[in-house]
Amino acid sequence: MNPSIKDKFFGEYHINVENIVEPEGDNTQFRVRDVDMETVDKLCQNMIKSVDLPFNAAPMIVLAFEDTKHSLKQKRVSSCKFVVLDGNHRLRAIKQTKRITGEYVIRDVLCHVYTELSRDEALRLGVNNNSHNDHANAMSDWQKVNLLRSLLHQPHSQVSPVDVSTYELQRFYTILGATTVCLFFDMLFLNW
């Protein structure tokens, strides 16, 4: 893990799901991909049937978006707000259990808490944890390419490989890995 990201790890805490939000509104920059509602529905039904799921074991990755490391030390973590970086499907499924049953099946989730992450650092954590978690809904190549497009700030435009600077290319490799970046440029050349 990058030393700067490691320094921004605050700790492991059980956090009430009411204090965790999805990357929407001002926090859209931290969204790795859209949530697949079919996956959410399956998780929700499994959670309603049995709370003792392996999904409880893998900590969610969250960012304290209104607090610095210093301010978090001054107050209780339970009173802070967080944006989820990895665990969006689980979070949405947990919140959906309340809509279906009238109460949360799981109220507190184990989280790895980070502070003061840049967008690139947050996305790197989300992508890496997603690809290393056996229970995660793996990202498709298309989802990775869409993330690359969003990193270029040109989601629907035609991008030429010559438009990408060396710095941007290094940034993409750091976040998504060489295979995805090569796939992206192959698709550009093929106009896929």
Beta strands, then each sheet from edge to edge (+ up, - down):
strand 1: 9-16
strand 2: 20-21
strand 3: 60-64
strand 4: 82-86
strand 5: 108-115
sheet 1: 1+ 5- 3- 4+ 2+
end
